Amino acid sequence: MNTLELLRTFVRVAELSSFTLAGESLGLPRSTVSEQVRLLERHLGTRLLNRTTRRVQATQDGLQLYERSKDLLSRMDELEGLFRPDPAQLHGRLRIDLPTLMARRIILPALPAFMQQHPGLALEISCTDRQVDLVREGFDCVLRIGALSDLALVARPLGSLRMVNCASPAYLQRMGVPTRLEALRDHQLIHYVQNLGGRCPGFEYRQGATTRYQPMGGAVTVNNTDAYESACLAGLGIIQAPFAGVREYLESGQLVSVLDQQVPEPMPVSLLFARQVHLPLRVAAFMGWLEQVLAGQLDPVAGAG
């Protein structure tokens, strides 16, 4: 078998730490993936992966091969593209992760134009509100909202999302409209946490350059932005959300903004991708398109322009 194909299979197994997940990603049976890795190990004369019943982990030789293979495969994709009838036509598979609401409201409705421009691409789109492991889960790029913690990745700042506090008219009629922070003690905050069992610090607001929190009660805790929005529409409490995500509800009157002078810090939006010598053209093209799509939805990066 072509050594490059064996390398592609090995790289995906190393990224996902699983023969099964790699097979699902590549559209191959698990047995085929395992056999291809064995062929590559036999060809190179070294063990690349340690296999246990629970997980698959790269050996030291495997880690060295993985780092070198990523750039090699990216460059080969570009070289192969030079000899197609239309060298500008992109081919290959893109695996991306997007925040749920932003994908549903903004990105996916605009995606047909990108796919029409690049019919040779195949996209694998994950929509989740958790922070995925870009390298381990094999993503080409990730759109992330909020503070960044993984310094091993390259981050391209795109802008920020202005925040708003809002509640449903039914909730405000029942509980009253809060006009000052102290009044929030008699209100309900819909708590948002990434992991159920976690603690929400309360109602967030800025005071000068400092972020502060007003403790608030709340009978409902969610870990998903769709549920967060739906709970607010149902009149279960106040939420603090990006304005772009709730704009339609505010304009239609389904939600009402409150305490407009006490809002959280704008949330930064960034594109993340792995450090590599040659960024594949298909990844660069998608990120450039995504930046254009979001340009009208985000406040500019501070100091840009």
Residue pairs with C-beta under 8 A, 6 or more apart in sequence:
1 36
1 39
3 40
3 43
4 73
4 76
5 36
6 36
6 37
6 39
6 40
6 43
7 40
7 65
7 69
7 72
7 73
8 26
8 73
9 22
9 26
9 28
9 33
9 36
9 37
9 40
10 36
10 37
10 40
10 48
10 49
10 62
10 65
10 66
10 69
11 66
11 69
11 70
11 73
12 22
12 25
12 26
12 138
13 19
13 22
13 33
13 37
13 49
13 56
14 48
14 49
14 58
14 62
14 63
14 66
15 22
15 66
15 135
15 136
15 137
15 138
16 22
16 25
16 136
16 137
16 138
17 55
17 56
17 57
17 136
18 55
18 56
19 30
19 33
19 34
19 37
19 56
20 30
22 28
22 33
23 29
23 30
23 32
23 33
25 95
25 124
25 138
26 33
37 48
37 49
40 48
41 47
41 48
41 49
44 61
44 65
46 59
46 61
47 59
47 61
47 62
48 58
48 59
48 61
48 62
48 65
49 56
49 57
49 58
49 59
49 62
50 56
50 57
50 58
50 59
58 66
70 274
70 276
71 276
71 277
71 278
74 276
74 278
74 279
74 280
75 278
77 91
77 92
77 280
77 281
77 282
78 278
78 280
78 281
80 91
81 87
81 89
81 90
81 91
81 281
84 91
89 118
89 119
89 120
90 118
90 120
90 121
90 281
90 282
90 285
91 120
91 121
91 282
92 120
92 121
92 122
92 280
92 282
93 121
93 122
93 123
93 124
94 121
94 122
94 123
94 124
94 140
94 141
94 282
94 283
94 286
95 123
95 124
95 126
95 138
95 139
95 140
96 123
96 124
96 125
96 126
96 139
96 140
96 141
96 142
96 143
96 286
97 125
97 126
97 127
97 128
97 132
97 134
97 137
97 139
97 141
97 142
97 143
98 107
98 125
98 126
98 127
98 143
99 127
99 128
99 129
99 143
99 144
99 145
99 225
100 127
100 128
100 129
100 224
100 225
100 226
101 225
101 226
101 229
101 245
102 143
102 145
102 244
102 245
102 294
103 125
103 127
104 127
105 244
105 245
106 244
106 293
106 294
106 297
107 143
107 290
107 293
107 294
108 125
110 293
111 123
114 286
114 289
115 121
115 123
118 282
118 285
121 282
121 286
126 132
126 139
129 194
129 223
129 224
129 225
130 194
131 144
131 149
131 194
132 139
132 142
134 141
134 142
134 150
134 153
134 272
134 273
134 274
135 152
135 153
135 274
140 273
140 280
140 282
140 283
140 286
141 271
141 272
141 273
141 283
141 286
141 287
142 271
142 272
142 273
143 269
143 270
143 271
143 272
143 290
144 269
144 270
144 271
144 272
145 161
145 242
145 267
145 268
145 269
146 267
146 268
147 268
148 155
148 268
148 270
148 272
150 272
152 275
153 272
153 273
153 274
153 275
154 272
154 273
154 274
154 275
155 270
155 271
155 272
156 270
156 271
156 272
156 273
156 287
156 291
157 268
157 269
157 270
157 301
158 269
158 270
158 271
158 291
158 294
158 298
158 301
159 268
159 269
159 294
159 295
159 298
159 299
159 300
159 301
160 266
160 267
160 268
160 269
160 298
160 299
160 301
160 302
161 242
161 243
161 244
161 245
161 266
161 267
161 269
161 297
161 298
161 299
162 242
162 243
162 244
162 263
162 266
162 299
163 240
163 241
163 242
163 243
163 263
163 264
163 265
163 266
163 267
164 240
164 241
164 242
164 243
164 246
164 250
164 257
164 260
164 263
165 203
165 238
165 239
165 240
165 257
165 258
165 259
165 260
165 262
165 263
166 232
166 238
166 239
166 241
166 246
166 249
166 250
166 255
166 256
166 257
166 258
167 232
167 235
167 237
167 238
167 239
167 255
167 256
167 258
168 232
168 233
168 234
168 235
168 254
168 255
168 256
169 253
169 254
169 256
170 235
171 188
171 232
171 235
171 236
171 237
171 238
172 256
172 258
174 235
175 186
175 187
175 188
176 183
176 186
177 256
177 258
178 184
178 187
178 238
178 258
178 259
179 259
180 259
181 203
181 205
181 214
181 259
181 262
184 203
184 214
184 216
184 238
185 215
185 216
185 217
187 216
187 217
187 237
187 238
188 216
188 217
188 218
188 219
188 220
188 236
188 237
188 238
189 200
189 202
189 203
189 216
189 217
189 218
189 237
189 238
189 239
190 218
190 220
190 221
190 222
190 228
190 231
190 232
190 236
190 237
190 238
190 239
191 200
191 218
191 220
191 221
191 222
192 200
192 221
192 222
192 223
192 225
192 228
192 239
193 199
193 200
193 221
193 222
193 223
194 223
195 223
196 221
196 223
200 218
200 221
201 213
202 213
202 214
202 215
202 216
203 213
203 214
203 215
203 216
203 238
203 240
203 262
204 211
204 212
204 213
204 240
204 264
204 265
205 211
205 212
205 213
205 214
205 259
205 262
205 263
205 264
206 212
206 262
206 263
206 264
206 265
211 264
211 265
216 238
218 237
219 236
219 237
220 231
220 236
220 237
222 228
222 231
225 241
225 245
228 239
228 241
229 239
229 241
229 245
229 246
229 249
231 237
231 239
232 238
232 239
232 241
232 255
233 249
233 254
233 255
238 258
240 263
240 264
242 267
243 250
244 297
244 298
246 255
249 255
250 256
250 257
266 299
269 294
269 298
271 287
271 290
271 291
273 279
273 283
273 287
